Amino acid sequence: MKYSVSPVVRVAVTAKNAQDLPKLIEGLKKLNHSDPILQCNISETGEQILGCTGELHSEIVLNDLRGYCKGIEIIVSHPIVNYKETVTAKSAHQVLTKSANNHNRMYAVAEPLAEDLIKEIEKGDFEYFKTQKESAKKLVTEYGWDKDESMRIWAFGPEHTGANILVNCTKGLQYMDEVQDSMATSFQTFTQSGVLCGEALKGVRINLEDALLHTDSTHRRPNQMEPMARRLYSACQLVA
């Protein structure tokens, strides 16, 4: 199910006594099942992070959590508001990255998306992969996209539904279809955590403009392409 709201307030919770941690995790699992809007994940510091739509929602969630975890003392952090990273202009020049084995090269630029298009994607009205021809026509007529590029969107991110777009703008290159999955997978990771301060991205379009790929598929495996793609996207964001 799709919801028109997304978590904007984060709260970190942890058990005061370490031995109560399994009970807390069990309570969080129950909470996650009962509230479809809530997002639960573990931070790098080991804290359990709850993503809520606002402070009122976080109070309700924490009250429910205490009900699930009776007898456990829970430490709750102050609410933290999520920010978004973006770009405000097209990259001044192409960015080049190489794979670790030096057999593959990718060139790309970043540019901002139109505000109206961002809103449309976030509402869930822009179902590109279901209605590709209609969506592509809309991109051309309403947002001034190139006709060929509008038919060659590889991914939306994060979580395949966010307002960031990866576009294959290359022409006549071999093996691009074979590396599409690797490039799209890295795009999901990149859009979840931007290069500036680790926040999710919004309103960024990455254009893959040129590539030099090795003829042997063993040199184009995900372990070579995915790290290269993440570096490429990060560099595009910084240049833009």
N, C-alpha and C positions, 0 to 999 in steps of 0.2 A: 504494500500500500504506500502511496505517496502522500506526504503532508506538506502543506504550504509554509510551515515554519521549520526553522533549523536551529539547533542548539547554539546559543551565543554566550552563555555563562557557564564557566567551568568551576567545579568545586572538587577539591582533593579530600578524600576520606581515608583514614587508616585506623587500625585497632590499636588502642593504648598498650595492650599486652600482646606480645608477639604470638603467644600460643592461641589467641582468639582469631588469628588471621584466616584460617580455613572456614570458620563460621561466618566471618564477614564476607568472604568471597561467595559462599553459598547464598547468603542474603542478597548480594549484588546480582547473582544469576536470576534469582526469583524476581527481583526488582526490574531487571532488564526484560524479562518475559512479560511482566504486567504493564510496562509503560513503553509503547512502541516509539515514542519521540525521544526518549532518553538514550544517550550514548555513553557506554561504559568502556574505558580502556585503561591500560597500565602505562604510567609515565616511565621515563628512563630512571627516575629515582626510586621506582617501585611503588609509588603511591597509586591508589585507585582513583581515576579521574571520572567524574560524572558531568556529562554535557547536558545542560538544561536550557530551556527557552527563556528563562528569566529568573529573578530572585524568588518570586512566588512559587514558581515551578520547583526550584531547588529546595525550598522549605517543605513542600509537599513530599518530594522525593526522599528527603532526609528523614522526615517523620515516618514514612513507610518503611524505610531501611531500618530504623530503630525498632519498628514493630517486628520485622523479620529477624532481627538480631538481638533478641531480648537477653539481658544479662551481660551484654558486651559494651564496654565503654569505647565510644567512637570519637576520634579527634577529627574535626572538620576545619578546613582552611577557609580563609576569606574568599568570597566569590571573585573570580578572575574573568574579565570580559575578553572574548575572542576578537582578534583583529584579522584583517585580510591584507595580503600583499598583492600588488598589481604593477603594471607598467603604464606610463602616461604618454609615451611616444614610440614610434617605430625605431628599431635598432639603427644606429648610425651606420653600421657596416655589418657584413656577414660575419658570423662566428664559425670558427673551424675547430673541430675536435677529432682526435685520432683514438682508435682502439688501443688496448694495451699491447697487442701484438704488432701494431703499426701497419696492419694490412687493410684497414678500413678508415675512411674519412667521411665526415658529415659536415655540411654547411647549412646554417639556419639563421633566421632572424625572428625577433618577437615584436608584436605590435598589440595595441589595446583593441578590445572589442567595443562595439557601439553599446551605449547604456541601455537602449531599448531591447537589443538582442540579449544582453545579460539578464534583464528582467524576465524576458520571455522564457529563457532557458531555466531560470530558477523557479519559475512558476510550474514548470513541467509541461508547458504547452508546445515546446519545440522537440518533437520526437523524430529526430532526423533519420535514424536507422529504420524506422517503421514507414516513414513517408519520405523517402530520399528525394524523389523527383520534385514533389511539392515544396519540400524544405529548401532544396537547392534553388528553385525558382524564386522563392521568397528572399533568399540571401542575395541573389543577383538584383532583383527589382527594388527591394526595400533597403538593403544595406550596402549595395554597390560592390559586391564580390565579383571576382572573375568567374565566368561560367564554368570553366574546366575545374577550377579550384573548389567551387561549391559542391562538386560531385566527388571530391577526393578527401573528405574529412576522415581521418583515421581514428580519432578518439575524442571523447569529452572527459573532463576530469575535474575534481577527484570523484571517485566512486562511479565513474562512467556517466554521471548525470550533471556534474558541476559546470559552471560557466567559464570553462577554459577549453580551448579547441586546438587540436593538433592536425595540421593540414599538410598533405604531401603535394608540394608545388613543383616537384621534379618532373621532367619530361624525357621520355625515351630511355630511361635508365633500367638496366637489368638488375634482377635480384631484389628490388625494393619490396615486392610483395612477400618475399621470404623473411625479411627483417621487420615486417609490419608489427607482428605480435610483440617483439622485443621492444620496439620503439614505443608502442602504446602502453606496455606494462610499466616502463620507466616514467612515462608521462603521468600515470596515476600516482606513483610515488612522489614525483616532483611537485605535482599540484597539491598534494596533502601537506607538504612542508617546504615552503619557499626558501630561497637562499639568503634572504635578508635577516629574518628573525624566527624562522621555523614555523610561521603561520601558514594557513591554507591560502592558495591563490584564488583570484577572482578577476575575470575580464581580460585574460591573457590569451593571445593567439600565437602559436608557434608555427612558423612556415619552414618546412624542410625544402631547401632550394637546390641543393646539389649533393652528390655523394660519389664516393669512389669505393666500391666494394670488391672484395677478393672473389675470384671465380670459384674457389674451393669452399663449399659450404661449411667445412670443419673450422674455417677461420671466421665464420660469421655466426657462431653460436651465441645464445643469450649471454653467456659469461663474458663475451667480448663486447656485444652490442649494448647491453643494458647499462653498465657503468659509463660507457661512452655517451649514451643518450642522456643520462642524468647530468653529466658535466656540460653537455651541449645546451640543454635547457636552462641550466643555472647561469651559464655564461650569457645566453641570450637575454635573460631577465636583467642581469647586471648592466649589460651594454645599453638596454632600453630604458 
